[in-house]
Amino acid sequence: MDGGMVGLRLASAVAVPLLKKLVRRGEPGAGLAEGPVRIGSLLVVGPERDAVRAGELRKPVAELVDRAARAAGPHEAPDAEVRAELTEALLRSLAALGELEMDDVQAVSLGPEELARRVRRPADLSAAAYALYEPVLLAVCTHLVDHFTRRSTFVARTLVEQTRQARALVERLDILAERLPSRTAADAAFEERYARWVIDTHDHVTIHGIDVGDRWPLDDAYLSLETTTTGHDHGGGEGDLGGPRAAPQRAETALRDLDRALLRGGAGSGKTTLVQWLAVLAARQRGGAGALDLRLAGRVPLVLPLRRLTRRGASLPRPVDIPAAIDCPHSPPEGWVERVLNAGRGLLLVDGIDEVPESERGDVRQWLVSLVRAFPGCLWLVTARPSAVRHDWLADVGFGDLSLAPMSGTDTETFVRRWHTAARLPEQSAGDLLDELHRRPDLSRLATNPLMCGLICALHHTRHGYLPRGREALYQAALQMLLERRDQERRVRAGIELDAATQILLLQRLAYWLIRNERAEMEREDAVDVLADALPGMPALADTAEAPQLYRFLLERSGLLREPADGVVDFVHRTFQDFLAAKAAIEARDIPWLVRQAHKDQFEDVIRMAVAHGRPAERDRLLRQLVKRGDTVQRHRIRLHLLAVACLEHAAELSPEVRDLVRERARQYVPPRCKEEAEALAQAGPIILDLLPGPEGLTEEEQVATVQTVTSLGGTDHALSVLRRHRATPAVAQQLAFAWHLFDSDRYYEDVVKHLPPSGLTWWSKNRRMGELSAGLSGTRGMTDLSYIAPHQIAAFLNEHAVDALDLRGTEGVSLRSLRGATSLTTLFLCERSSLLDFETLRDLNLDTLFMEQLGTGRFTEQVFTGLPGLTELTQLLFANDVPLRSLDELPTPSKLHTLRLPDNPPHLCGIEALAGLGSLIMWGMERTLTSDELRAVASLPRLDYLSLSIREVLTFAQEGLSLPTVKRASLLKRMDSAPAANVSAVAEVFPQLESLHFGYGLYPEDLSPLRDLPRLRSVRCSAPHPGTGLPEGVEFSAPPAPRY
């Protein structure tokens, strides 16, 4: 049967009846500004409009199949059974069309062949049905693409889209021209070779449990994970709206905001995969117009794994030595690294602070600081485990902190499906595993990072659906799978044969040597010597193999070892090393040595796994000694006691006396009092949930930190049961509102949301169901995601669900025109990536607050600043980062502004006094020093009641002899490049009528006594720990407590 001829014979007369049923009537997109239209909004199929189930398409599809069968010829026409099978298959594929994540312009650009390829294929089609399926689907896609091009607005909108793409290209070329001003031909040629090497080296990950040689393409493997920040109050103050920043952000979104970031995450959380993804993205230079693409345009990635840089006791490299230190096979032109870094083109990805011995981390920090200060224009990402360094380890050189959050349920589902696709396993297998995860909370609690989730996928496949319980059993099963079963099932035979038990004994020796020497890698000759030392105790093995043979076997067949460089060996993941080392330590009865090392963060997982491996008496002994050492060694007391608590979840059997002893010590540290303590407690794992008290008898700070501890542990049933106790506590109501997205939307609504205070809260909806449920709640209702709503339905959805605030900073491709008629909106968040061509649409809304943020290197369109003056009803206008406001004349005229936040590089401020109604001014992020005239203009604002600024500006006001007697409330902030001490005398001089004062995080006023000169002062608040001494009586003082652990 000639499939091509079948497709050609399906003329329009046959396809048109189907298209009439498939395509929606009254299509959206009646204007240029509407932009490309999502396929799902044009068709009657999709997640919310399944016409297939309603039977509307069955008749025309059946007619199409009959016509195709007749076109096949009298001798090759399929029988009725095959026709019915083909009809069902096409109905399912047409339903999948409506789920495609693309718009009509993209569909036309793909062409019918590629569009047909993107449609999800039904499984298990018979050969006879499949022979007709492909040509018939291609014929449908051909007619559908032709229909798109004939729509009245398509050509015009395509021209608009081409214009947008051209503008993005020009913007990218401008950035490249700035970053690549004078590259020599030799530099350019080398960078092409270097980029190919980076891609070849990092554009893959290993799929544990399938094949040793299988490499999973990074594009398929990379899962966008969420990150959180410490959330310290930096002193933005009243009116300084930041939107839903308390909720986690996707890593690539968070990194768009940071030139320097310290990323912390537990073992297997995806830190190294993120480093690889960023390196490959920068090396490919795909030319995308997204904020991250533009941020990386012209950048040169330098991946710096610290375990490799410190190999063989090497000193940390100077810039000129970096290519050799990272084993780059190409020799750069002389001075190339310095030229790249001096030009600010470097993307430096420093991976694995935790893999450096604790005694050497001071040297690593000094090396990093010197490089950052020498090359300030480069981008930096440094990774570590949370136990290795504090969140503020590099804060003094401008590093923001990010922590990888546990995978959400949606993340886990995405990962499981991708894993099964990469492993070429049926969709049903992925569905079975997801069902199992839903049924077993113990299993879903483990599947919250990519490493564990991947192991669970592999075990589910190889063990035919049976999965063990508990982390230790899961690791043990994974080792069995990696060491023995794969070779048996693939009938692999090596020169020698080792069963799994023997391999584990040998690998334990290597792992134990590594932790004994506090190393992540070892020389090949050391590994061979370690194996040789093991042979006398294994006579059966000594008679058949020599140490070099054993080393080669373990390297090639175990799936657990690798040689990252010639002559060097390490474990494929630190988790396996710690697991095996712990087993070796317990079998060697080396408990005293383990306890002596327990204060070191590299040993945290080793100690936990040692408890899991131990027999009841060994567990008792280990935990008793941990507690005893904590009791006697003051400087390590809290860390050791909390580690003992974390071990409880790994102790399947433990004497009641020891369990009570550990829990009693833990009660000394609960409740937590601040965020740092909350993070430390969360590291102990779910066992800590049983020890958290309250809310009765807790201070407000303790209530807040307790809820932070619970939400850090993810959206489990146990966590929900603890949060349920706090739902009537006003101090944590907003925290509980922000945590909604971590849990099942409906259940959290019933158990927590409905019981929170009736007003004053902000609800940020992360999905459609949250948006629907929040419609009946009082307070501010906001949304951060519109991807599931067709553009022409956005305004109606916002009105129907009474959405007050909309954050489009993380959304691309949504035209502001789609907001026309959204009368419920009062607050809008935009960035330069938002589709701002229709900025004049905002005049027709009821906005009183507009927040504009510069997130990347893109630019706001000219139309934005010509349209701002027309937004005369705004009362709050806030610019974040480097929004290019050129003149105060671009502000709304006439102005009702009460609150104004200036961008980091503000226009000249002379004339600001014309904003006579301005009551709140936020200017703390400014990068330039104000002139005397500008200072006087600010001081002359007649109604200025609140001012947020850096301590530098306060000193400048004082030096000019200016005071601001109208200001009753002030927030002061420390700039990154300034000292933490605050000149309180200058504060008293500049604000003589001050009633309320706030010192932002990082600002430490050493002497508060000059504030005695302020007769109206009633309250002082510090965002950092402070004793509050020196204040006059009657002044209320608040500051968070210093973390105890």
MARVOKOL-181811 format. One record per residue (C-alpha): residue in one letter; x, y, z. Coordinates in pm, whole numbers, plus 50000, padded with zeros to 5 digits. Last residue first. Layout:
<sites>
AXYZ/...
</sites>
This chain:
<sites>
Y522425266056549/R521615292456809/P520545317456546/A520675353356671/P517225364756774/P515215385956534/A514975422756619/S512295444256783/F512425476156990/E509545496657135/V510685530657257/G509255539157600/E512615542957769/P515375557057556/L517405533857335/G520985525057422/T520735487257398/G518735470657120/P520555437357150/H520735432256771/P520045402856538/A519435414756181/S516205429456045/C516315456956307/R513195475256423/V512885507656616/S509605521156754/R508175552556922/L510465581256827/R508715614956883/P511455632057086/L514345621356862/D517515630957050/R517545597057227/L518275582656883/P521915592156944/S522015562457192/L521625535656928/D525335527356905/E526535498556688/P523825501956425/Y524225469656226/L522965469755867/G523015435055715/Y519235432355695/G517475465855699/F517435490455991/H513865502856044/L512855534956217/S509435547256336/E508495581056484/L511005604156316/Q510495641656367/P514185651356348/F514925629756039/V518235641955894/E520015649356223/A518835618056405/V519875595956116/A523285612956096/S523905604256461/V522985568056387/N525935563156156/A525295526656062/A527895499156074/P527575472555804/A530265487755579/S529325496255224/D529785478854888/M526725456454911/R524525485755014/K523105485255365/L519505496155397/L517585521955595/S513815523155636/A512235555755754/R508925566455909/K507825601156023/V509315621455738/T507915657155737/P510995671855908/L513385661755629/S516745676955719/L519495690655500/G522965701655615/E524555689755290/Q526735665255484/A523635652655664/F521785645655337/T524885627555208/L525105606655524/V521465596055483/E522145588055116/R524945564255213/I522715547655475/S520595535155189/L517065547855132/S513415541655222/L511405572955302/Y507925575955454/D505905607455532/L506655629855236/R503805654955222/P505615687255124/L508435672754911/S511175698754970/A513755673955101/V513595654754773/A514305686254571/R517085695954812/L518765662354760/E518455666154384/D520095700454395/S522945687354609/T523595659354360/L522565623454427/T525215596354434/R524765568454180/E523775532054213/M520355537354368/G518785507454542/W517505525854851/M515265550954672/I511755543754797/L509515574354837/S506225574055028/G503835603755071/L503905619154725/G500945642654687/A503025672254568/L504675653654284/A506035686954160/E508755683254424/I510285657454193/G511445686353975/C515135680054021/L515395642454046/H517655635853746/P516675601753611/P517085571253833/N519755544553793/D518605518354045/P514965525753963/L512875548554187/R510005535754400/L507055559554413/T504105559054652/H501285585054673/L500955591154303/K497815609554199/S499705626553919/P498515648453639/T500485635353456/P501785600053516/L505595597353517/E507545601453192/D508315637953276/L510435624353562/S512935615953293/R514815586553146/L513225556953324/P515445528353207/V514345501053453/D517615491353625/N516415472153928/A512825476554038/F510465504853941/L507355510254154/L504345531654080/Q501635534054348/T498625557454330/L497935551853963/E494845569453824/T496825590953578/L498105562353366/G498505585153064/P502035596053157/L503145559453139/G502255554752772/T505255572352618/F507485552852855/V505975519252768/Q505765526352394/E509525530152376/T509845493252455/F511445480752774/R514795465252712/G516355431052749/T519435424752962/G517545406553232/L515025411653509/Q514175448753486/E511085452653700/M507915473153661/F505285473753938/L502015491853869/T499475499254142/D496125517654114/L494915499753805/N491245501753711/L491865492453347/D491245513353035/R494585531353053/L496345497453068/T495445490652704/E497895518452610/F500695493552677/D499755473152373/L503285465152258/L504195454552612/S504405416852579/S506175409252906/R509895402852871/E510825437852995/C509075431153324/L505525436153446/F503565433453772/L499955446053774/T497685456754057/T494025468054042/L492545441353820/S488815433853862/T487845453353550/A489585429453316/G487915444453007/R491105445752804/L493615421952964/S494135403152635/R495515435352489/L498405432152733/S499585404152508/V500645371752672/G503735358352493/E505995354952793/T504995348753153/G507345350053452/R507035387453505/L503315386953425/D502145390153786/L498435397953810/A496705413554108/D493025417954194/V491585385354058/A487835384254119/H487425348653986/E484935357953714/N486785390253638/L490155373553590/F488615345253387/A486725369653162/A489885389753099/I491925358653018/Q489455341852782/H490725356652453/P494275346552542/A493365309852612/I493995301152976/Y496385273553092/S499515294453047/L498175322753264/D500515318253560/T501305342053847/M497845350653977/G496775373554259/R493845376654499/T494105404154757/G491965399855067/S488685381555097/L488285346554965/G485545335254728/A487695336954416/S490525318154591/L489105284354490/E489095292054118/G492585306754117/M493935277554319/R492395253954064/R493985272453773/N497525270353903/K500075291154094/S497555313654267/W498995341254484/W496615348654772/T497335380354968/L495845382955315/G494075411855490/S490745395055548/P488875365255692/P491655351055911/L492575315555804/H490165286455848/K489095282055486/V492735281355379/V493845253255612/D492055219855589/E489525226355311/Y491785247555092/Y494725224555159/R492635195155040/D491485212454726/S494875225254612/D496945194454691/F499945208554870/L502985230254796/H500875256454614/W499145266354939/A502375276155116/F501925313555046/A498605314055234/L500205295955528/Q502925322255542/Q500285349655529/A498425334355825/V501575329556032/A501135357256290/P497315354156285/T497335318756435/A494065300556357/R495665278656092/H498515268156318/R497295233256413/R496505225456048/L500125232255968/V501095201456167/S498595178655987/L499705192855653/A503315183355725/H502255147555798/D500185145955481/T503215156955279/G503675189655092/G507345196555142/L509775196155435/S510585233155406/T506905240355473/V507215225255820/T510355243955920/Q508955276955793/V505815270656001/T507985266956310/A509975298156223/V506815319456207/Q505415305556533/E508745310456706/E508965346856595/E505385353056717/T506185337957055/L505015302657128/G502855291857421/E500155275357215/P501115271856849/G502585249856935/P505225223256956/L507445207356690/L508755173456797/D506715150756570/L507585171956268/I511295167056343/I511125131156220/P510315144655873/G513975153255808/A516775165756030/Q517645191155761/A514335208155842/L515755216656185/A518685235356030/E516415254655793/A514145265256079/E517165276056283/E518305298756000/K514755311855961/C514465322956322/R513305310756664/P513055273056621/P510725255556867/V512495234456939/Y516195232457009/Q516155218657364/R513495193857254/A516145177057044/R518045165657351/E514915148257481/R514315132157144/V517775116857147/L517415102757499/D513885090257428/R515125070557127/V518035057457331/E515765045157612/P513195030557372/S515875007957220/L516145011456847/E514854991656550/A514305005956201/A516735034056274/H516875055455959/E514175080156076/L516085084056401/C519285095556233/A518035131256187/V517625134156564/A521225123256618/L522315149356364/L520395175356564/H522335166056878/L525665166756695/R525035200856536/I523775215656861/R526745204757069/H529585211656825/R531125242056999/Q530235229057347/V531865194957322/T530585175757628/D526875171457568/G527315167857192/R529905140757252/K527415122657477/V524595125957221/L526735111756943/Q528025084457176/R524495073557264/L523535074156895/L526425051956790/R526005027357075/D522275023357028/R522695018856656/E525374992456711/A523134973756956/P520224974356710/R522314962756412/G523854989856203/H523274997155836/A520645024355888/V522645040456166/A525715040255943/M523575055755669/R522835085955887/I526475088955994/V527705087555633/D525085113355532/E526475138755782/F530125129555731/Q531015156855481/D529415182155721/K532055176555985/H530715174156343/A530405136256308/Q534125130256264/R534835119456624/V531595099356626/L532665080156316/W536035072356476/P534355058756788/I531985037556573/D534695019456381/R533164985156434/A534784975056102/E531374963455976/I529934997056081/A532675016355902/A532354995555585/K528595000855570/A529045038255619/A531605039055339/L529155021155108/F526345046155165/D528665076455157/Q530205065854825/F526795058254673/T525515092954770/R528635110054631/H527625100454281/V529485083553999/F532135073154250/D535675084954189/V538805074853998/V541915093453880/G544735081053652/D543455098453343/A540575121153429/P536935116853537/E537575079353572/R534285063653674/L532925040853943/L529395029554029/G528285012353708/S529884980553839/R531064967753499/E533834989753361/L535385004953672/L534734974853893/F536234951353634/R539254973953572/Y539984976053946/L539594938753989/Q542014932253706/P544554956553855/A544184938754195/E544874903854067/A542304877153999/T541604839954033/D543474827754342/A543014860554529/L539234857854485/A538934825254670/P541424837854928/M539444869255023/G541264882555330/P544554883255145/L542824902154859/A541764933655050/D545224949555054/A545384945354676/L542074963954643/V543464993254842/D546664992354635/V544664993454310/A542695023354437/D545875041154542/E547385034754197/R544265049154031/E544605080854237/M541615089554451/E538625112854423/A536095128554664/R538545131054951/E538235132955329/N541105107855375/R538985084055580/I536025092955356/L537905082055045/W539495051155199/Y536055039655316/A534615043354967/L537435022554817/R537084994955077/Q533284995355043/L533704990254669/L535584957954736/L532954944554975/I530144955454741/Q531754937354449/T531944905454652/A528264907454750/A527184915054393/D528834884154246/L532174886954075/E533114869653751/I536464874353581/G537304880353217/A533894896553173/R530604881653067/V527504901952981/R524324881852939/R522184913452921/E519954900453203/Q522914887453403/D524994918853348/R522064941053455/R521274919853760/E524704921153916/L526194954054020/L523664980553920/M520524962154028/Q522034949454352/L523304984654425/A519834998854361/A518274973254594/Q520644983454870/Y519975020254806/L516205014554829/A516554993555143/E518535021555307/R516055048355199/G512965030755326/R510535005755178/P511334983254885/L509694986254541/Y507984958854344/G506774970054001/H508594945153783/R511854946253982/T513824960253687/H511264987053600/H510334998453949/L514004997754041/A514935020753753/C512155045553828/I512985045654201/L516625051954119/G515685081353898/C513455096454168/M516245092754421/L518715111154198/P516245137354074/N515075148654419/T511715145054592/A511065108054536/L511815098354897/R508605113255037/S506705097154748/L507895063054868/D506825066655230/P503565082655113/R502675051054920/R499455051354716/H500305082354513/L503815069254442/E502335036154329/D499955053754091/L502915072953950/L504755039953901/D501835024553712/G501505055453492/A505185054053398/S504815017353305/Q501715025253101/E503675050652901/P505765022352758/L509545021252811/R512095036352576/A514445044452866/A514415081052762/T510595080352751/H510455063053088/W512705089253242/R510715117453087/R507465103853234/V508985099753579/F510555134453571/T507315151553472/E505385133153743/T507995142354003/D507955178753900/T504155179653926/G504285164454273/S506835190454373/M510555183554372/P512245194954690/A513485231054679/L516945240454556/S518265268354776/L519285302354641/D521475328654800/G522525361854651/F526245367654617/G527375403954643/V530915400954774/D529905403155141/A527165377455083/L529645349555006/W528935326355300/D525525342555355/H523495310755301/R525745291855538/V528245266355412/A528685228355406/S525405217255565/P523375232755284/R525265212955017/A527225235054784/T527075252654448/V528675285154322/L527195304254027/W528985335153896/L528445359853611/C531325382353512/G531535420153542/P533405420853874/F536625404553745/A539325411454006/R536825413954291/V535155381354196/L538525364154146/S539845375054488/V536605364754657/L536695330354498/W540285323554601/Q539625335454957/R536565312954974/V538525282954850/D541275289555105/G538695291055384/R537215258955248/E540415239255306/S539755227255663/E536235216755566/P537585192555310/V536445201954956/E533515182154817/D531055205055000/I532105234754786/G530915214054490/D530595232354160/V531995266254061/L530245277953744/L531975308953609/L530165325553320/G532865348853187/R532175376952945/G532975405953178/A535585419252933/N538295413953195/L537195377753228/V537395369852856/R540685388452811/E542155371353118/V541205337052985/W542685344252641/G546105356652762/E548025334352521/P545745317752271/P543935287652419/S545325252152408/H542595226452345/P542215194152544/C540365211352831/D541215191753143/I539525215853387/A542885225753539/A544445229953193/P541795255153088/I541965272853429/D545725279253438/V545665314953304/P542935323953554/R545075312553848/P544275277653962/L543545264854314/S546625247154436/A546895210254360/G546675184554639/R546405155854392/R543045169554272/T542055203554411/L540685216254080/R538955183354007/R537035181654336/L536305218454291/P534415213253968/L535045245753772/V532845248753464/L533955279353265/P531195291353034/V532035319152785/R529355346152758/G528475362752426/A524755360452497/L524215345252842/R521955372852971/L520215373752635/D519415336752656/L518305341353019/A515915369452928/G514455351052630/A515325362952281/G517065331052171/G520285332251971/R521265296252023/Q524565305352184/R525445268452217/A528165273652476/A525955294352704/L523155268552705/V525705240552747/A527235256953053/L523835265353203/W522665229453159/Q525845215053307/V525575237053617/L521905227453654/T522885190753631/T525515196553898/K522995211154142/G520255185354072/S519045175754420/G521115143854435/A522675152454770/G521115183554919/G520945218054767/R522615251754795/L523075276954515/L525275307054588/A524465332854323/R526295361354156/D524895382153870/L521405375153997/D517955383353860/R517975359553563/L519155332653804/A515765331953976/T513965325153650/E516415297453554/A515955281253894/R512155281653889/Q510865304254163/P509595294654509/A506865315254678/A507875344554898/R508465364354582/P504785367454508/G504925404554433/G507705426754552/L505715456654664/D507745484354817/G504685502254948/E505975500955299/G509525489855353/G512195478555116/G514365470455413/H516175439755308/D513785416255488/H515425382455470/G513735356855246/T516415330355276/T515775322854913/T513835294754744/T514455275254427/E512225254354205/L513495228553961/S513495229753582/L514145194053482/Y517065187953251/A517125152353122/D515615157152777/D517735187252681/L520645171052864/P520675141352631/W520645108952834/R523815089052789/D523625051152795/G527005034752838/V526425019053178/D522965008253081/I519555011253243/G519925014753620/H521205050053650/I520465071053342/T523725089953295/V523715126853203/H524435144452877/D525435177652722/H528425183552953/T531535171552776/D530385173552412/I528845207752471/V531925221152649/W534185206852375/R532115223052100/A532295256152288/Y536095253352316/R536495247651945/E534345278051865/E536125298052135/F539485289551979/A538455303551642/A537145335551800/D540285340452008/A542555334851706/A540495358751493/T540925385051762/R537965395751967/S537505433451977/P534085444752090/L532525411652189/R530415420952493/E529005453752357/A528575440952002/L527005409452143/I524475429852340/D523615451052035/L523295419451826/R520855405052081/E518725436252072/V518755436051693/L517635399751696/A514865407251946/R513645435451720/A513715411951422/Q511705386251617/R509135412551711/T508905423851350/Q508465387851236/E505655384151487/V503985415551358/L504325402551003/T502795369751114/R499935389351269/A499185405250936/V499315371950756/F497175354051015/T494415379351066/S491995367250800/R492575330250853/R493885314450534/T497285305050680/F495645285650964/H493455266150719/D496505255050519/V498075242650840/L494895222850915/H494725208550562/T498285195650587/C497725183150942/V494735162350826/A496745148050533/L499645139550763/L497265121350999/V495905101250703/P499405092850575/E500625081350920/Y497575060951022/L497175041050701/A500135017450744/Y499615019251121/A496205002751090/A497544972750900/A500564969151130/S498344968951439/L498554999151664/D499984991552009/A500495027252135/P498755058752019/R501145085751895/R501325120352057/V501305147451789/R504725163351731/R505345142551416/A502175155451255/L503335191151312/E506735182051162/E505115169050843/P502505196750823/G504965225650838/L506905237151142/S506545273951060/V502795269351020/A502585253951365/Q504745281351515/V502485308351375/D499425289351501/D500685287351858/M502555260152042/E502315238252353/L500325209852194/E497315199252403/G494695206252135/L496475183251893/A496305155052150/A492535152652098/L493215148251727/S495605119851812/R492995102252026/L490395104951750/L492955092451497/A493625061051700/E489925053951747/T489285056951372/L492265034851292/E490995006951518/A487525009551363/R489035007751015/V491154977651117/E488044959151237/A486084968450922/D488684953750687/P491564972650536/A491654980550161/E494674964749993/H493074946249704/P490374971349613/G492695001649626/A494155021949912/A491935051149817/R488915031549939/A490535028250282/A491375065150288/R487765074050208/D486555050950485/V489035066550729/L487845101650643/E484235091150687/A485085076651027/V486805109251118/P483735129151006/K481435107051218/R483565105451531/L484285142451554/E481295153951758/G481315123051979/A481235142152307/R484355123852419/V486175136052108/A484825171052165/D487145173852461/R487035210652545/E488985215152870/P492295197152808/G492065200752431/V489715195652142/V487305220651988/L490215237751816/L491385273651785/S492145279552155/G494275247952174/I496365259451879/R497515289752076/V497025322551891/P499935343951774/G499505380351871/E496305397451983/A497795430651885/L497045426051520/G493335420751568/A490495396151571/G492435367851728/P489795345351869/E487755321951648/G483965325351637/R483575289151544/R486055263751675/V487945241851431/L487535203951449/K483945201251323/K484465223451020/L487885207550973/L486275172850949/P483805184250685/V486705200850495/A488895169550483/V486795148850243/A486065175549985/S489555188850043/A491045158049879/L492265126550048/R493835111649731/L497245126549812/G497385109650152/V496575075550005/M499195080949738/G501815087550002/G500825056650197/D501475034049900/M500005000050000/
</sites>
